Amino acid sequence: MGKLLKVNNLSIKFSQKRQDSVTILRDIEISLNPGKTLCVVGESGCGKTTLGRVLAGLLPYSSGTYHFLESEVSEMKGKDKIDFRKNVQLIHQNPYESLNPTSMVFDIIANPIRKHKGIKNTTKLYAEVTRLLENVGLTPVTDFVDKYPSHLSGGQRQRVSIARVLAMDPKFIVVDEATSMIDTSLRISLLKTLKDIQERTNISYFFITHDLALGRYFARDQEMMVMYLGKVIEKGNTEDFIHNPLHPYSKAILSAAAGNSGLLDEPSEFENYQLGGTEIPSFKNIPSGCPLHPRCPQKIEGLCEKLVPKLIEKSDGHSVACHLHDEQK
């Protein structure tokens, strides 16, 4: 089987009244195979969630292409669009807002099964709901099927959300900070559940997080991608990225995470790496050239402020957009 999804030169602009449009995503290039995970990291407001919503089909893109199972998403109609909606799902960040508070757990999961699989028989429906709840670790099932969301903890609510998503038998799930509002002690357990589901079903994930330690755990032996001001600036194998970051921004976010998460196994040259400033430019006023150059301690005068670096592959599967690594500069 070929690529599950492939994005080329994708950008998205938002129009503003009486003002110029603002470009949030710029020239995004990504691909993902069936059964694989792509983890995206970066500071708040860098465009991670916007990209996730585009991939989930919730936001239109302004230019570029997005192929899912070799079909262009923006051109899908009728049955193709319905199939895309089934195959691509989103796990929301906030489990306290994503579930209908007036529905019991059974109905929250059973409703999409009735609608999309046509199962009406109560016995068969209960069996399917039971299977899904068991898959996400909500056992014994009898303790949960007749509960309302208000009776559940944050972690239990998020597991119900996952079961509801799995009811569609998707091929691809966007996981948007799905553990950020859950107690720290429960986060790894929830992520392990998602990883176990991937092993059983060959599902693919686009995993959005600001926590590099969680990202490394979830995307170990998979791929990690870094975004800054709406652009992909580095991507590669997770362990290669953790131990050999190439972009100055990547070094800085790894340095910031290393001191409080045990992210690094041993001391490294960039453990105390810092950018020149903490203020992130606005999308309304993105710097010319490399968008990081006003903050970058390694900027090349006369080049970085003028020329936008291209994403180039430096080693097997490890790419970076930085003039420091561009032999053609």
C-alpha positions in Angstrom: 0.0 0.0 0.0 1.2 3.5 -0.8 1.0 6.7 1.3 -2.0 7.1 3.5 -1.8 10.9 3.1 0.5 13.3 1.3 0.5 17.1 1.6 2.4 19.3 -0.8 3.1 23.0 -0.6 0.0 23.5 1.5 -0.8 27.0 2.8 -3.8 28.5 4.6 -4.8 32.2 4.8 -7.4 33.8 7.0 -9.1 36.9 5.8 -9.6 39.9 8.1 -12.1 42.7 7.8 -10.4 45.9 6.5 -7.0 44.2 6.8 -4.7 42.1 4.7 -5.2 38.3 5.0 -3.0 36.5 7.5 -1.1 33.3 6.4 -1.0 30.8 9.2 0.4 27.7 7.4 3.1 28.1 4.8 4.3 25.6 2.2 3.7 22.5 4.4 5.2 19.2 3.1 4.3 16.0 4.9 3.5 12.4 4.2 2.4 9.5 6.4 2.2 5.7 5.8 -0.5 3.4 7.2 0.2 2.3 10.8 2.7 5.1 11.4 2.8 8.2 13.8 3.9 11.7 13.0 4.4 13.8 16.1 4.4 17.6 15.7 5.9 20.0 18.3 6.5 23.7 18.7 5.5 26.7 20.8 1.9 27.6 21.4 0.5 29.4 18.4 2.9 28.0 15.8 0.1 26.4 13.7 0.1 22.8 15.0 -3.6 22.7 15.8 -4.5 24.6 12.6 -2.6 21.9 10.6 -4.3 19.2 12.5 -7.7 20.6 11.7 -6.8 20.8 8.1 -5.8 17.2 8.0 -9.0 16.3 9.8 -11.0 18.0 7.1 -12.3 20.7 9.5 -10.6 23.6 7.8 -10.2 24.4 4.1 -6.7 25.2 2.7 -5.9 28.1 0.5 -3.3 26.5 -1.8 -1.3 23.3 -2.3 -2.6 19.8 -2.3 -3.8 17.2 0.3 -4.2 13.7 -0.9 -5.8 11.0 1.3 -5.6 7.5 -0.1 -4.4 9.1 -3.4 -7.6 11.3 -3.7 -7.4 15.1 -3.5 -9.4 16.1 -0.4 -10.6 19.5 -1.7 -12.3 17.8 -4.7 -14.1 15.0 -2.8 -17.8 14.8 -3.2 -20.6 12.4 -2.3 -19.6 9.0 -1.2 -15.8 9.8 -1.4 -16.4 12.7 1.1 -18.5 10.5 3.4 -15.8 7.8 3.4 -13.1 10.5 4.2 -15.2 11.6 7.2 -15.3 8.1 8.5 -11.6 7.4 7.9 -10.3 10.6 9.4 -11.2 11.4 13.0 -10.1 13.9 15.7 -9.6 13.4 19.4 -10.2 16.8 21.0 -8.0 18.3 23.7 -10.8 19.0 26.2 -12.7 15.8 27.3 -15.0 18.0 29.4 -16.4 19.7 26.4 -16.2 17.1 23.7 -18.9 14.8 25.1 -22.7 15.5 25.2 -23.5 15.9 28.9 -27.1 14.7 28.5 -26.2 11.3 26.9 -25.1 8.2 28.7 -21.8 6.5 27.6 -23.7 3.8 25.8 -25.5 6.3 23.5 -22.4 8.4 23.0 -20.7 5.4 21.4 -23.8 3.6 20.0 -25.1 6.6 18.0 -22.3 6.7 15.4 -22.5 2.9 15.1 -26.2 3.1 14.4 -25.7 5.9 11.8 -22.6 4.7 10.0 -22.7 0.9 10.4 -26.5 0.5 10.3 -26.5 -1.7 13.4 -30.0 -1.5 15.0 -30.3 -4.7 16.9 -29.9 -4.0 20.6 -27.9 -7.2 21.3 -25.4 -6.6 18.5 -25.2 -2.9 19.4 -24.4 -3.7 23.0 -21.8 -6.2 21.9 -20.1 -3.6 19.7 -20.2 -0.9 22.5 -18.7 -3.5 24.9 -15.9 -4.3 22.5 -15.0 -0.6 22.1 -15.0 0.1 25.8 -12.9 -2.9 26.5 -10.4 -1.7 23.8 -9.9 1.6 25.6 -9.6 0.1 29.0 -13.0 1.0 30.5 -13.7 -2.2 32.4 -15.8 -3.7 33.7 -18.0 -2.3 31.0 -21.1 -2.5 33.2 -19.6 0.2 35.4 -19.6 2.7 32.6 -22.4 2.1 30.0 -25.1 3.8 32.0 -23.0 6.7 33.3 -23.2 10.3 32.2 -20.0 12.2 31.5 -20.3 14.2 34.7 -19.9 10.9 36.6 -16.5 10.2 35.0 -13.0 11.5 35.6 -11.1 13.4 32.9 -9.1 10.3 31.9 -12.3 8.2 31.7 -14.0 10.9 29.6 -11.1 10.9 27.1 -11.2 7.1 26.8 -14.9 7.4 26.0 -14.0 10.0 23.3 -11.5 7.5 21.9 -14.0 4.7 21.9 -16.5 7.0 20.0 -13.8 7.8 17.4 -12.9 4.1 17.1 -16.6 3.3 16.4 -16.0 4.8 12.9 -13.2 2.3 12.2 -10.9 5.2 11.0 -7.6 4.8 9.3 -6.2 8.1 10.6 -6.7 10.0 13.8 -5.5 13.6 14.7 -4.6 13.5 18.4 -4.7 17.2 19.5 -3.0 17.5 23.0 -5.3 14.8 24.1 -3.6 14.3 27.5 -2.9 17.9 28.4 -6.0 18.2 30.7 -5.5 14.8 32.3 -3.6 14.1 35.5 0.0 13.4 34.8 -0.1 10.0 36.4 -2.7 8.9 33.8 -1.1 10.3 30.7 1.2 7.4 29.9 -1.6 4.9 30.5 -3.8 6.7 27.9 -1.0 7.0 25.4 -0.2 3.3 25.9 -3.8 2.5 25.0 -3.5 4.5 21.8 -0.3 2.7 20.9 -1.8 -0.7 21.6 -4.8 0.2 19.3 -2.3 1.2 16.6 -0.6 -2.2 16.9 -3.9 -4.1 16.6 -5.6 -2.0 13.9 -2.7 -0.4 11.8 -4.2 3.0 12.4 -2.1 6.2 11.8 -1.8 9.2 14.1 -0.9 12.9 13.7 0.1 13.6 17.3 0.1 17.2 18.5 1.9 18.1 21.7 3.9 20.7 23.5 5.4 18.1 25.8 8.5 16.6 24.2 8.8 13.8 26.7 5.3 12.6 25.9 6.0 13.1 22.2 9.1 11.0 22.4 7.3 8.3 24.2 4.4 8.2 21.8 6.4 8.6 18.6 9.4 6.4 19.6 10.9 4.8 16.4 8.4 6.9 14.4 8.8 10.5 13.1 8.8 13.9 14.8 8.3 17.3 13.2 9.0 20.8 14.4 6.9 23.9 13.4 7.7 27.6 13.9 5.4 30.4 12.7 3.4 28.1 10.4 6.4 26.4 8.7 8.0 23.0 9.1 11.6 23.7 10.1 12.8 20.2 10.9 11.6 16.6 10.7 13.1 13.2 11.1 13.2 10.0 13.1 12.3 10.7 16.7 15.5 9.4 18.3 17.7 11.0 15.7 15.9 14.3 16.4 16.2 14.0 20.2 19.9 13.2 20.1 21.0 15.2 17.0 18.8 18.3 16.5 19.9 20.4 13.5 17.8 23.6 13.7 18.7 26.3 16.3 15.0 26.4 17.3 14.9 22.7 17.8 18.0 22.9 20.0 16.3 25.6 22.1 13.0 23.7 22.7 14.9 20.6 23.5 17.0 22.5 26.0 13.9 24.0 27.6 12.4 20.5 28.0 15.5 18.7 29.1 15.7 20.3 32.6 12.2 19.4 33.8 11.3 16.2 32.0 14.3 13.9 32.0 14.1 14.0 28.2 17.8 13.6 27.6 19.5 10.4 28.6 22.9 12.0 29.0 24.4 15.5 28.9 24.6 17.1 25.5 26.1 20.2 23.9 22.8 21.9 23.5 21.4 21.3 27.0 21.8 25.0 27.9 21.1 26.3 24.4 19.0 29.5 24.4 17.5 31.8 21.8 18.3 35.5 21.8 14.8 36.5 22.9 11.5 35.1 24.2 9.1 37.2 22.2 7.6 35.3 19.3 6.8 37.5 16.2 3.1 37.8 15.2 1.7 36.0 12.1 0.7 39.5 11.0 4.3 40.6 10.9 6.5 37.6 10.1 10.1 38.5 9.7 11.7 38.4 6.3 14.0 35.6 5.4 14.3 32.9 8.1 11.5 33.7 10.5 13.7 32.8 13.5 16.6 35.1 12.6 15.7 37.9 15.1 16.0 35.4 17.9 18.7 33.1 16.5 22.1 33.1 18.2 23.7 31.4 15.1 22.2 33.6 12.3 24.4 34.4 9.3 24.4 38.2 8.8 23.4 39.3 5.3 21.7 35.9 4.6 19.3 34.8 7.2 17.3 38.0 7.2 17.0 38.0 3.4 16.5 34.5 2.2 13.9 31.9 3.3 15.7 28.6 3.9 14.4 25.5 2.1 13.6 22.2 3.8 16.5 20.0 2.7 17.3 16.4 3.6 20.7 16.1 5.4 20.6 12.4 6.2 18.3 9.5 5.7 14.8 10.9 6.5 16.2 13.9 8.6 15.4 17.3 7.0 16.0 20.8 8.2 15.2 24.3 6.9 18.3 26.3 8.0 21.0 28.1 6.2 23.6 26.6 8.5 23.0 23.3 6.8 22.5 24.5 3.3 25.6 23.7 1.3 24.1 25.6 -1.7 23.8 28.9 0.2 
